[in-house]
Amino acid sequence: MASEIRKAVYTDVPAITGIYNEAILTTTATFDIEPRTTAAQRKWFKAHGLKNPVLVAVEGGVVVGWASLSEYSDRCAYSDTAELSVYVKAKFRNQGIGRKLMEAVLAAGKKAGLHTVISRIVSGNDVSIHLHHELGFTDIGTMKEVGRKFGQLLDVDLMQKMY
Ligand SMILES: CC(C)(COP(=O)(O)OP(=O)(O)OC[C@H]1O[C@@H](n2cnc3c(N)ncnc32)[C@H](O)[C@@H]1OP(=O)(O)O)[C@@H](O)C(=O)NCCC(=O)NCCS
């Protein structure tokens, strides 16, 4: 079944939280360690204004993935820069949904007037790194051993797309 990509609405927050929490508990893709509460994610959602889209992928009426371009920093000179996040529910991965979400959120960011998008990707997340290269991101460096999760020290690759 083909997934539909649409703008996220407030009532999607519990589903977005569930998908993110699954990744927190089972992957090193995010350096969060404790699951987020829905209340915390409601604040996160409300912090996304006109320049910072949040999109969801819906399949059979169920939210199965989401992507966002969040503020990179609250320091004003960074206001045309955003940071990309993308998460797909485990059993829906590798079916083209992540690519569709990334394409759509990047198009929305361009329309909103962003100048550049940054991603911080744990080294070894080959699927994410592949998709970022495919969608026009270039490698801008690696932060060495900045994370520790599941007993492992982790590097973070930085990637950037210019509009
Ligand atoms: C990363 C993630 C969002 C991608 O979503 P997805 O729906 O699984 O991705 P897609 O099916 O759209 O695309 C997967 C791509 O990776 C490729 N791929 C699959 N296995 C791969 C591997 N081992 N190495 C490199 N590329 C690989 C596929 O061929 C496909 O590329 P293509 O479109 O050029 O054919 C999803 O895997 C996920 O939620 N992972 C956990 C959270 C995460 O890592 N988020 C990103 C944080 S930066």
The ligand as a MOL file (V3000), in Angstrom:
LIG
                    3D

  0  0  0     0  0            999 V3000
M  V30 BEGIN CTAB
M  V30 COUNTS 48 50 0 0 0
M  V30 BEGIN ATOM
M  V30 1 C 16.6540 5.9610 8.3700 0
M  V30 2 C 15.1820 5.6890 8.0860 0
M  V30 3 C 14.3400 6.9220 8.4470 0
M  V30 4 C 15.0370 5.4110 6.5940 0
M  V30 5 O 13.6890 5.1470 6.3090 0
M  V30 6 P 13.2670 3.8960 5.3980 0
M  V30 7 O 11.8260 4.0180 5.1320 0
M  V30 8 O 13.7600 2.6530 6.0170 0
M  V30 9 O 14.1500 4.2130 4.0830 0
M  V30 10 P 13.7820 3.9450 2.5630 0
M  V30 11 O 13.1630 2.5960 2.4470 0
M  V30 12 O 13.0450 5.0900 2.0000 0
M  V30 13 O 15.2180 3.9810 1.9120 0
M  V30 14 C 16.2300 3.1160 2.3220 0
M  V30 15 C 17.4050 3.3540 1.3880 0
M  V30 16 O 18.5810 2.7840 1.9810 0
M  V30 17 C 19.1200 1.8200 1.0860 0
M  V30 18 N 19.7310 0.8000 1.9220 0
M  V30 19 C 19.1620 -0.2740 2.5140 0
M  V30 20 N 20.0690 -0.9360 3.2470 0
M  V30 21 C 21.2320 -0.2410 3.1260 0
M  V30 22 C 22.5390 -0.3960 3.6610 0
M  V30 23 N 22.8270 -1.4140 4.4790 0
M  V30 24 N 23.4890 0.5100 3.3390 0
M  V30 25 C 23.2090 1.5490 2.5270 0
M  V30 26 N 21.9920 1.7600 1.9870 0
M  V30 27 C 21.0180 0.8750 2.2910 0
M  V30 28 C 17.9480 1.3660 0.2580 0
M  V30 29 O 18.3830 0.8210 -0.9780 0
M  V30 30 C 17.2150 2.6970 0.0520 0
M  V30 31 O 17.8700 3.5000 -0.8670 0
M  V30 32 P 17.2590 3.8190 -2.3300 0
M  V30 33 O 15.9880 4.6000 -2.0890 0
M  V30 34 O 18.3190 4.6470 -3.0000 0
M  V30 35 O 17.0150 2.4750 -2.9620 0
M  V30 36 C 14.6460 4.4360 8.8660 0
M  V30 37 O 15.4560 3.3390 8.5480 0
M  V30 38 C 14.6260 4.6390 10.3650 0
M  V30 39 O 13.6500 5.1190 10.9240 0
M  V30 40 N 15.7210 4.2440 11.0380 0
M  V30 41 C 15.8490 4.4170 12.4860 0
M  V30 42 C 15.9240 5.8920 12.8300 0
M  V30 43 C 16.9900 6.6180 12.0360 0
M  V30 44 O 18.0580 6.0970 11.7570 0
M  V30 45 N 16.6740 7.8860 11.7120 0
M  V30 46 C 17.5840 8.7530 11.0230 0
M  V30 47 C 18.3670 9.5070 12.0410 0
M  V30 48 S 19.5750 10.5280 11.2470 0
M  V30 END ATOM
M  V30 BEGIN BOND
M  V30 1 1 1 2
M  V30 2 1 2 3
M  V30 3 1 2 4
M  V30 4 1 2 36
M  V30 5 1 4 5
M  V30 6 1 5 6
M  V30 7 2 6 7
M  V30 8 1 6 8
M  V30 9 1 6 9
M  V30 10 1 9 10
M  V30 11 2 10 11
M  V30 12 1 10 12
M  V30 13 1 10 13
M  V30 14 1 13 14
M  V30 15 1 14 15
M  V30 16 1 15 16
M  V30 17 1 15 30
M  V30 18 1 16 17
M  V30 19 1 17 18
M  V30 20 1 17 28
M  V30 21 1 18 19
M  V30 22 1 18 27
M  V30 23 2 19 20
M  V30 24 1 20 21
M  V30 25 1 21 22
M  V30 26 2 21 27
M  V30 27 1 22 23
M  V30 28 2 22 24
M  V30 29 1 24 25
M  V30 30 2 25 26
M  V30 31 1 26 27
M  V30 32 1 28 29
M  V30 33 1 28 30
M  V30 34 1 30 31
M  V30 35 1 31 32
M  V30 36 2 32 33
M  V30 37 1 32 34
M  V30 38 1 32 35
M  V30 39 1 36 37
M  V30 40 1 36 38
M  V30 41 2 38 39
M  V30 42 1 38 40
M  V30 43 1 40 41
M  V30 44 1 41 42
M  V30 45 1 42 43
M  V30 46 2 43 44
M  V30 47 1 43 45
M  V30 48 1 45 46
M  V30 49 1 46 47
M  V30 50 1 47 48
M  V30 END BOND
M  V30 END CTAB
M  END
